[in-house]
Amino acid sequence: LAVPPAATTALVAAALAGPRRCWELAPMLLVLGASTAHARWEGELAVRTLYLMWQRLMARAGQLHGLLLRMLPAPVVQDYFEQCLQNMARDCSIDISSMSMGERRPRCGVLFLAIDDFDSLLNRSPADELLRFLNGFFSELDRACGAARPGLLKVETVQEVYIAACNVFEAGLDGCFEEQLENLVSFAQEAHAIAEKFRVRLRAGLHVGPVVGGIVGRRVPRFRLVGDTMNRAARLEQHCPAGQTLVSGDAAEVLDAIGVETMSFGSVMMKGLGDLPTFLAVGERPIVPSPKAPRSPAQLLPAARRRAALCRQQTATA
């Protein structure tokens, strides 16, 4: 702490005048020492107060961050907090609906899961019991969607429909598209098993194509995916037999290349789209080469190694 100029002048004068003069100035020196100690105490109190305020702000920011992560995808929340830090000196009242707006994703997998015969469940169940059921069931799907499955994203729930997607954000961070699509099919298969535990059956529709994603709404903002890919996945779910996963021809082509078995379901007439070939996702098949066909090294690889080789090949091509 700086000593006031007047006190400095008095101390110099006392030193030049000798011990007697210093004795006369003793009261002033005591006052000066007391004021210095008081100023030091006030400074320490201010530092501790600022530290406590910072800790409270960090706790509130952590709570806000956790709440937003339950409502929005992690990359969108990260973008929002980075914008807040950049604008902290001016204004932190940033509209979250302006984050990640209108970004086009060229190739995504979209999965629709719907509870079969939901209307009868809705009509025969009391309101509180129905909501407890939906909350428990969708919470289990949330757990399965996020359990060690890189690249998957829960988009939203609409009534009895659960929507998930893959490859919505940077593909390089979570593996190649084929690997993410396989994770999406694996999630659909686990969702059918979860539905059996809840004594219901699911219809699942899967399609691959471009989407547009971003935040929609100023009040109760939500992350949305829009585009023809969403419409086709929804139509596939509507035409799917209960307990099965119906995939489009585009999705079946990718799944077949990575060793996930599909079987033809025939052409399905979809409103506004015409007759489209569809397939049922069966699962990962063992690779058994035909004795009549020459066996290449790629055919002898296990499915997981074949997918890794395909990812490396695509990366080298890009």
Secondary structure, DSSP 8 states (H G I E B T S, - for coil): ----HHHHHHHHHHHHH-HHHHHHTHHHHHHHHHHHHHHHHHHHHHHHHHHHHHHHHHHHHHHHHHHHHHHS-HHHHHHHHHHHHHTTTT-----GGGTT-SEEEEEEEEEEEEETTHHHHHHHS-HHHHHHHHHHHHHHHHHHHHSS-TTEEEEEEETTEEEEEES-S-GGGS--HHHHHHHHHHHHHHHHHHHHHTT--EEEEEEEEEEEEEEE-SSS-EEEEESHHHHHHHHHHHHS-TTEEEEEHHHHHHHHHTTEEEEEEEEEEETTTEEEEEEEEEEE------TTS---HHHHS-HHHHHHHHHHHHHHH-
